[in-house]
């Protein structure tokens, strides 16, 4: 396919000289009297169109078909020729519609039969046509700019359709010579110009039209190469409907069109309810839609001879859609000699445009493919299908027709925004239910749904904070969590361990978004303040852990802590700045809101349970890591005494010694925080 | 001679041609592998004879090449290059590839004819023509290794300004989602299965998760089957929600991912490729102009999910979506005149429709330079006026006379009365006030 083939530019040159005002001598009855009123009334005499009317009407029909099928990139320039050339429109896309052309033609009006024929000539129009073919179209310009050094690949070809009344074959030859000479001259001009292009190929289609009943003075001639740049063909056509038929055939040839006749279309119900009335409609479309017929040599399905001219059309039968049809679509059935039914095409309408689809009626190469459930991940049964459905609905696309600009003034590309959003929304997105706790908790929804946003409102932050307080409250009340027990033996982790897993996951989610905005950071600060202690505190806390902790458990805790510490150290390095703020924020948020719960860090951690903590990492915990942690913990027992126990008095260690140190700061920060 | 004991490559190719077309039609790409010893046959029916008579074919005994379907012709010669070059065999075989528009390749054996060398030749064919297409399906941070089957074919957008065939990216990036009802049944270049695959660290495929007879593979596949895979999640949700994922295949090239059910039990993730270009589906508009709904002032799908921003209306309506006047067939003209007459007889009730139809006819007649029609219709309206029954509303006569007069003026073609944008308006009469209220 070539965008810049001859069909990119079509110039119509229509003769507007006095003889075109002559009648085509084909009558049109326009006064069709209604049956019961005919008595005693003589119908008005039929009228006939002029050669001009026939020419204009037929060329408008050519344009109508072309514009309907190719709304873009196929352009028409309309020129009317009498004592001079009248160029009715330009190549710009805004000028490419019937309304514009009709208005311009009305302004020109019919030819004046009393004008001096000596002054008038079709030559003016032909010269103007060559001139206009050298003018660059916006599409050519755009392609040249885009291709830069390869700009010469953009072709400049075109077609001139000239409708005139010629005097003789030699007159026709004179017209051809004139076009050839003009091309030669204008190509020289164009060579030295930036906004003109040389014509590489021009197809001249000369249509000689004459009144019905007269003898033609011009003979038909098939396409002939007059020079490497110019080909010419001559059609001698009677005016009236013959001319219209000729242009209909030409538009099909020029734009690779084919015809399909749809039969058995039922009349609209309201008008013909319960009748079997139906009708036929002929459609023109790109001939690719007939590719299967053409290749299989089955193209003589229906060649009908209508109105004297041979017209090839393929007949397809309308299959009235059932109730559960696919939107605004209708299937079309191909009648076969054998009587078997084959649905070969589909008509559908989108936004008032009709499309003809070719359906594959042959064997599929994807026969009996393996089901997705048999492949990778196919045995997993707890995908978050509903949640991902919600995700998809949130990430639906919509058109943004008006240009939008970024803060820096550059054009914003909506599709890039869509990709950005997907990136944000998937930073932490566990695929299966047993991999997540927080996304199984209704209580987390208010936070999870807004934290992925690019920016947060104050209200969003408040909602996130409320969510966190709510979770703290739940923890205090010892509410159960929807922790998966898949892959764990027994009852799964104990309650406080469940909360630890939940808080870790929530932190992973929030942390993935802290760089979005300062408000996102505030959510993290709140989270860090409310959830289990930051590392240093935890260390001290662990040292002072209750005496009644069994020995092996406290040993494990140390081990735990060491595991945790190495992870947290690296985390700390990453977020060292945030942490600074965090410690301040911790106090401020907690006391800030009247409904905020007691700081959870005042609540002593009662015990560490059997199940070792999950390996701290962003992302879900694998079965392997759970298992190896367990083994490691078992092996590490009987090593070091827990620090808290070593320092204990009467088997009791003081917990939260650090709180005393922090109390002073708390009050000062409180004032500042209340501004929030 | 009907005994198939003679080398007759043309008959073989004709046979292939027929089988492929019967089975798969003319649009499915097909690779044809011709295995030959390099001997071309003798006399009539030999390849030499076929090629020599190539220019003397009629439509009925057309040479089967080029194949009437997208194709590659691979010729596997059970002979080495030297043997083939000693005669004109290689030239003749090369000619076949040329006749297939250069689509295809000839393979010969390196070294002596033995099983190992033949295997190596076919190994080369497999590498060239049967390498699976591996890609990474991405949706933000969610990813999956996939095989796309069949291999997407390279596509030439414009042979002149952009002659380099485009191939799709190996990163298939989801850009967003659209309801099936909105995307409707879009035209596509090709359809492909998207199969999740398990890759080892070296990037070699270790399994598709599909159970096989081989025991080792079986266990590897079983493991792969139990590891959560994004394709399965995506497929499940697309199916449940009735949506498609729009996927970027390259610069200005998009496609869609959707669930396709083979039967009640079997269903699959499929990918269809749209035609490359900025606007493959006119009712979606330009692809780059599609953005996230969160950027819109209000949700274009409505709070209750009861509306849709699609389909987009084209800037200029197609002629069949508006009231375009075409008088090429006399029936078109007659219908338009009848419409005016019908309304004329129901004046003053139908004043508005009467003038609307009258003005439509007037505009078209002026554009086509068909002034005689204006005169004719004016005469007709005057006659209607004389035929009005006694019971007719007095306004009817006034309006008919006025309309006829205006048409006559327009038919003079003088700019004052024949302006295209000028409309004939109803005559203001003593009655028209009350009639206007009725309308």
Interface residues (C-beta under 8 A of the other chain):
Chain A: X1 X2 X3 X4 X28 X29 X30 X31 X32 X34 X37 X41 X44 X47 X48 X49 X50 X52 X53 X56 X57 X58 X60 X61 X64 X67 X68 X71 X97 X98 X102 X103 X105 X106 X107 X108 X109 X110 X111 X143 X147 X150 X153 X154 X155 X241 X244 X291 X292 X295 X296 X326 X327 X328 X329 X346 X348 X350 X351 X352 X353 X354 X355 X357 X360 X361 X362 X363 X365 X366 X368 X369 X370 X371 X372 X373 X374 X375 X376 X377 X378 X379 X380 X383 X384 X385 X386 X388 X389 X391 X392 X393 X394 X395 X396 X397 X398 X399 X400 X401 X404 X413 X414 X415 X417 X418 X419 X421 X422 X423 X424 X425 X426 X427 X429 X431 X432 X435 X453
Chain B: X21 X22 X23 X24 X25 X26 X27 X28 X68 X69 X139 X140 X141 X142 X144 X149 X150 X157 X158 X159 X160 X161 X162 X173 X174 X175 X176 X177 X178 X179 X181 X184 X185 X187 X191 X193 X195 X196 X197 X198 X207 X208 X209 X210 X211 X222 X224 X225 X226 X227 X228 X229 X230 X231 X232 X233 X234 X235 X236 X237 X238 X240 X241 X243 X245 X246 X262 X265 X266 X267 X268 X269 X281 X282 X283 X284 X285 X286 X287 X288 X289 X290 X291 X292 X293 X294 X295 X296 X300 X301 X305 X309 X310 X311 X312 X313 X314 X316 X317 X318 X319 X320 X321 X324 X326 X327 X328 X329 X330 X333 X334 X337 X338 X341 X363 X364 X366 X367 X368 X369 X370 X371 X372 X373 X376 X377 X379 X380 X383 X387 X413 X418 X420 X421
